[in-house]
Amino acid sequence: MRSNKTRALIGAVALTLSIAGCSSSGPEIDDPGDTSPYRLPTSPDSVIYNMTVAYTAMDVDGYLACLADSFVFHLNPADVHDPDNPLPAYWRKGEEETIHKNMFADDSDVVSVNLTLTTTHVDSMPGPAPRSDGDRWLYREAVDLRVTVTDVPENATYHAAAPVEFLFRIDPNEVGPHEEQLWEIIEWWDVFDVERPGELVEYTSWGSIKALYR
């Protein structure tokens, strides 16, 4: 996690970030003295907000806090079957931690990260009854991710714009300070961009950028 630089980035993001479905009133904090930029994850929207804050601030711990311990990331099928650089069909939270420690390290080639997520569709998915955390919510997100890296003679930017889907559940092991139910991402899919027919644009996936730092 970055120190002064990270805190400055987090502060700027918390003031300027706008995500569909999230309130502009600021983080949900219980202690008025708490200056954390993160919201209590009492809804999927709050988790998405926190992910965007953490990613833009290059905060590994903040990012991992959005993911369930049993989290699985499913890569875009086009990346999995790429004959030039085939990737695994999925990986788990441990791989996410390794990737983002590499990506966000002080000696990484990453200069800055900008991420915007816009919710385009939400579906309810019943989970295993009769558990209180049985409900699942599937969120489809439009992605605008720009990762700027050092390059010679000038910086270059990786741009991911293919959509993703997040599957949320209520955390079965943790509650908030006032017994609030807390949400987490249990699965994530990089998907083909099937909603833009006829556009002559190639959309890089988020997973293909993450894979550079495995």
C-alpha positions as CSV (number, residue, x, y, z in Angstrom):
1,M,0.0,0.0,0.0
2,R,1.4,3.4,-0.8
3,S,1.8,5.9,2.0
4,N,1.5,9.7,1.4
5,K,0.9,9.3,-2.4
6,T,-1.9,6.8,-1.7
7,R,-3.6,8.9,0.9
8,A,-3.6,11.9,-1.5
9,L,-5.0,9.8,-4.3
10,I,-7.7,8.4,-2.0
11,G,-8.7,11.8,-0.9
12,A,-9.1,13.1,-4.4
13,V,-11.0,10.0,-5.6
14,A,-13.4,10.2,-2.6
15,L,-14.3,13.8,-3.5
16,T,-14.6,13.4,-7.3
17,L,-15.7,9.8,-8.0
18,S,-19.2,9.3,-9.4
19,I,-20.6,5.8,-10.0
20,A,-24.1,4.9,-11.2
21,G,-26.3,3.7,-8.3
22,C,-24.1,5.2,-5.6
23,S,-25.0,8.2,-3.4
24,S,-22.9,11.3,-3.8
25,S,-23.2,12.0,-0.1
26,G,-19.8,10.4,0.6
27,P,-18.6,7.3,2.5
28,E,-20.8,5.6,5.1
29,I,-18.8,6.0,8.3
30,D,-20.1,5.3,11.8
31,D,-17.5,7.4,13.7
32,P,-17.5,11.1,12.8
33,G,-13.7,11.1,13.4
34,D,-13.2,8.3,10.8
35,T,-11.6,9.7,7.7
36,S,-11.6,6.5,5.7
37,P,-12.6,7.0,2.1
38,Y,-14.4,3.7,2.0
39,R,-18.0,3.0,2.6
40,L,-19.3,0.3,4.9
41,P,-20.2,-2.4,2.4
42,T,-23.8,-2.7,3.3
43,S,-24.9,-3.0,-0.4
44,P,-23.4,-4.2,-3.7
45,D,-23.2,-0.5,-4.8
46,S,-21.0,0.3,-1.8
47,V,-18.6,-2.5,-2.7
48,I,-18.4,-1.3,-6.3
49,Y,-17.7,2.2,-4.9
50,N,-14.9,0.8,-2.7
51,M,-13.4,-1.2,-5.5
52,T,-13.1,1.9,-7.7
53,V,-11.6,4.0,-4.9
54,A,-9.1,1.3,-4.0
55,Y,-8.1,0.6,-7.6
56,T,-7.6,4.2,-8.5
57,A,-5.6,4.7,-5.3
58,M,-3.6,1.5,-6.0
59,D,-4.6,0.2,-2.5
60,V,-4.1,-3.6,-2.5
61,D,-5.8,-4.1,0.9
62,G,-8.8,-2.0,0.0
63,Y,-9.2,-3.9,-3.2
64,L,-8.9,-7.3,-1.6
65,A,-11.5,-6.3,1.0
66,C,-14.1,-6.2,-1.7
67,L,-13.6,-9.9,-2.5
68,A,-14.8,-13.0,-0.6
69,D,-12.2,-15.4,0.7
70,S,-13.6,-18.0,-1.8
71,F,-13.6,-15.5,-4.6
72,V,-13.1,-16.8,-8.2
73,F,-12.2,-14.6,-11.2
74,H,-13.3,-16.1,-14.6
75,L,-11.3,-14.8,-17.5
76,N,-12.7,-13.6,-20.9
77,P,-13.0,-16.7,-23.2
78,A,-11.1,-14.8,-25.9
79,D,-8.1,-14.5,-23.5
80,V,-8.3,-18.1,-22.4
81,H,-8.2,-19.3,-26.0
82,D,-5.7,-16.8,-27.4
83,P,-3.1,-18.9,-29.3
84,D,-0.4,-16.4,-28.8
85,N,-0.8,-15.9,-25.0
86,P,-3.3,-18.4,-23.5
87,L,-4.4,-17.7,-20.0
88,P,-6.1,-20.0,-17.4
89,A,-9.9,-20.2,-17.4
90,Y,-10.0,-18.8,-13.8
91,W,-8.0,-17.9,-10.8
92,R,-8.7,-17.3,-7.1
93,K,-8.2,-14.6,-4.5
94,G,-4.6,-15.6,-3.8
95,E,-3.7,-14.9,-7.4
96,E,-5.5,-11.6,-7.2
97,E,-3.4,-10.6,-4.2
98,T,-0.1,-11.5,-6.0
99,I,-1.2,-9.6,-9.2
100,H,-2.1,-6.4,-7.4
101,K,0.9,-6.4,-5.1
102,N,3.0,-6.5,-8.3
103,M,0.9,-4.0,-10.1
104,F,0.7,-1.5,-7.2
105,A,4.2,-1.9,-5.8
106,D,6.4,1.2,-5.4
107,D,8.8,-0.2,-8.0
108,S,6.1,-1.2,-10.4
109,D,6.0,0.4,-13.9
110,V,2.4,1.6,-13.2
111,V,2.3,5.4,-12.8
112,S,-1.5,5.8,-12.3
113,V,-4.8,4.0,-12.6
114,N,-8.2,5.5,-13.5
115,L,-11.3,3.3,-13.2
116,T,-15.0,4.1,-13.8
117,L,-17.6,1.4,-13.4
118,T,-21.2,2.0,-14.5
119,T,-23.9,-0.5,-13.6
120,T,-25.9,-1.4,-16.7
121,H,-28.0,-4.3,-15.5
122,V,-28.9,-6.0,-12.2
123,D,-30.4,-9.5,-11.7
124,S,-31.4,-11.3,-8.5
125,M,-30.2,-14.9,-8.3
126,P,-31.5,-17.1,-5.5
127,G,-28.9,-18.8,-3.4
128,P,-28.8,-21.9,-1.2
129,A,-31.8,-21.7,1.2
130,P,-32.4,-21.4,4.1
131,R,-29.1,-19.5,4.8
132,S,-29.6,-15.8,5.6
133,D,-26.9,-15.1,3.0
134,G,-28.7,-17.1,0.3
135,D,-29.6,-14.2,-2.0
136,R,-27.2,-13.4,-4.8
137,W,-27.1,-10.3,-7.0
138,L,-25.5,-10.2,-10.4
139,Y,-24.3,-6.8,-11.5
140,R,-23.2,-6.1,-15.1
141,E,-20.7,-3.2,-15.3
142,A,-19.5,-1.1,-18.1
143,V,-15.8,-0.6,-17.7
144,D,-13.4,2.2,-18.4
145,L,-10.0,1.2,-17.0
146,R,-6.9,3.1,-17.9
147,V,-3.5,2.0,-16.5
148,T,-0.7,4.3,-17.3
149,V,2.8,2.8,-17.3
150,T,6.3,4.1,-17.7
151,D,7.6,3.7,-21.2
152,V,10.4,5.2,-23.3
153,P,10.3,7.9,-24.6
154,E,6.9,8.6,-23.0
155,N,4.2,6.9,-20.9
156,A,1.8,4.4,-22.4
157,T,-1.7,3.5,-21.3
158,Y,-3.4,0.1,-21.2
159,H,-7.2,0.6,-21.8
160,A,-9.8,-2.0,-20.8
161,A,-13.4,-1.4,-21.9
162,A,-14.9,-4.9,-22.1
163,P,-17.7,-5.3,-19.6
164,V,-17.6,-7.4,-16.4
165,E,-20.2,-9.1,-14.2
166,F,-19.9,-9.3,-10.4
167,L,-21.8,-11.8,-8.3
168,F,-22.5,-10.5,-4.8
169,R,-23.5,-12.3,-1.7
170,I,-23.9,-11.3,2.0
171,D,-20.7,-12.1,3.9
172,P,-21.6,-15.2,6.1
173,N,-18.7,-14.6,8.5
174,E,-18.7,-10.9,9.3
175,V,-21.1,-8.1,10.2
176,G,-20.8,-4.4,10.6
177,P,-20.3,-2.5,13.9
178,H,-24.1,-2.4,14.4
179,E,-24.8,-5.9,13.1
180,E,-25.3,-4.7,9.5
181,Q,-25.2,-7.3,6.8
182,L,-22.0,-6.8,4.7
183,W,-21.7,-7.6,1.0
184,E,-18.8,-9.1,-1.0
185,I,-18.0,-10.2,-4.5
186,I,-17.9,-14.0,-4.7
187,E,-17.4,-14.4,-8.5
188,W,-16.3,-12.1,-11.4
189,W,-16.6,-12.7,-15.1
190,D,-14.8,-10.8,-17.9
191,V,-17.3,-11.1,-20.8
192,F,-17.5,-10.5,-24.5
193,D,-18.9,-7.1,-25.4
194,V,-22.1,-8.3,-27.1
195,E,-23.9,-5.0,-26.6
196,R,-22.0,-3.0,-29.2
197,P,-22.9,-4.6,-32.6
198,G,-21.4,-3.1,-35.7
199,E,-18.7,-1.0,-33.9
200,L,-15.3,-1.4,-35.3
201,V,-13.6,-1.1,-31.9
202,E,-11.4,-3.7,-30.1
203,Y,-12.1,-3.9,-26.4
204,T,-9.3,-5.1,-24.2
205,S,-10.4,-7.1,-21.1
206,W,-9.6,-6.2,-17.5
207,G,-8.2,-9.7,-17.0
208,S,-5.7,-9.3,-19.8
209,I,-4.2,-6.3,-18.0
210,K,-4.1,-8.1,-14.7
211,A,-2.4,-11.0,-16.4
212,L,0.6,-8.8,-17.2
213,Y,1.4,-8.7,-13.5
214,R,1.0,-12.4,-12.6
